[in-house]
């Protein structure tokens, strides 16, 4: 492979996403890396089988783009139904589909965010030595309060009330189990309270009609604040419990902890104070949407030892270039595929099953990008500021064949959060694995939004996990057989169809649109033909995904996906 191709591979490789995935830059055990390399299979990229797959990719992928564009562009008879949702764009004189409210907020305020990044990082560089600030969390405390007032104005009083009650629950309820249960009941209850009564009036003119800040909808970002509130309480309760157990042989160390060890960093109990609590809650780079960092991890990186990755400026610059590439990719899709507008207006009458499915698939890709782009910007901001949070999306959403791995790789920091605070405390993957998964996805659904369709989405995900878990347990004894790889691809095809259906219901076409798609597929000969052809293509795609995973193992990377 030429030097240029190697550089291109490095630009798009997993290791540039998160330094903790690079075996050359982590504290991973060498034996584990060697085990991964030894367990990998010989490369199949140059075999005749995969050369056939390359031809299929070269034909099918352009057809997918073509179908999505035909179903959502000016030439489609349904265009007048969604035309009103399009805005003037900046690429080649085309309209832009800026109809997604969530991404529109980010896109329209992008210049303001860039300015805020420059101000925040610049002020830390200036005031930390000037004022002799000894702990980074002190600066975060002061800047966070100023930022919050500017962002939410008088609504800061509502936020302060909610986080104040949470702090008192964690600090002053001494019974461990009662404190944990009260934290959870209170936290989930606040989600419902904000949904039903979040815009309540105080009856005081100054508060009711005063400055509401740049972002009047303070409750939109409260969900991420809640995760930090719960993290502080549970980390404090667990640390207090650890210190209450006599263990003279135990020596707590705060040196050279890995990213996983930082989750349970043995912090001094006096670090769990109101200043650090508010500094963590209001940490500006991650306040709006994360990625999610636990309290222990934040304090360790802030006041004890920074990650080596925040000092590697070359990698941070490469990370910024990747962000720009993703941003431009999103702009291209929004200018040439108006799939979001089509989905909002349900303007797919007369479209073929292939076209409707591509509207749904590219909608999912837009959802992936609209989350990935802000998360990467905020993580880039955090890296510039000296804090290394987890990377949320460690692989493209189209490069997934396992429902379990899909969710580990999608909102990765949230996944680690629910595993630490819900899944493991409830027993993890033991006898109640499915029940624990149901509890996890029910919380995830409610946390996203209090809607029945999202609860249905969460329960469908758990339902679709059962075949994968069962098949994995039963067939893994045959993993040395020549046919095992092809059998896994059959399971992968079923998995991908189920994941697409669940996500189309929850986030794209809705129940009615998804049911119409299913009917269109199975009620006509052309629909059945599309289903069979699509399944064959997914089979081939899964074989390529398997080989990509083997390639990661050959380099010693353990992504657990």
Secondary structure, 3 states (H helix, E strand, C coil): CCHHHHHHHHHHCHHHCCHHHCCCCCCCCHHHHHHHHHHCCCCCCCCHHHHHHHHHHHHHHHHHHHHHHHHHCCCCCCHHHHHHHCEECCCCCCEECCCCHHHHHHHHCHHHHHHHHHHHHHHHHHHHHHCCCCCHHHHHHHHHHHHHHHHHHHHHHHHHHHHHHHHHHHHHCCCHHHHHHHHHHHHHHHHHHHHHHCCCCCCCHHHHHCCCCCCCCHHHHHHHHHHHHHHHHHHHHHHHHHHCCCCCCCCCCCCCCCCCHHHHCCCCHHHCCHHHHHHHHCCHHHHCCCCCCCHHHHHHHHHCCCCHHHHCHHHHHHHHHHHHHHHHHHHHHHHHCCHHHHHHHCCCCCCCHHHHHHHHHHHHHHHHHHHHHHHHHHHHHHHHHCCCCCCCCCCCCCCCCCHHHHHHHHCHHHHHHHHHHHHCCCCCCCCCHHHHHHHHHHHHHHHHCCCHHHHHHHHHHHHHHHHHHHHHHHHHHHCCCCCHHHHHHHHHHHHHHHHHHHHHHHHHCHHHHHHHHHHHHHCCHHHHHHHHHHHHHHHHHHHHHHHHHHHHHHCCCCCCC
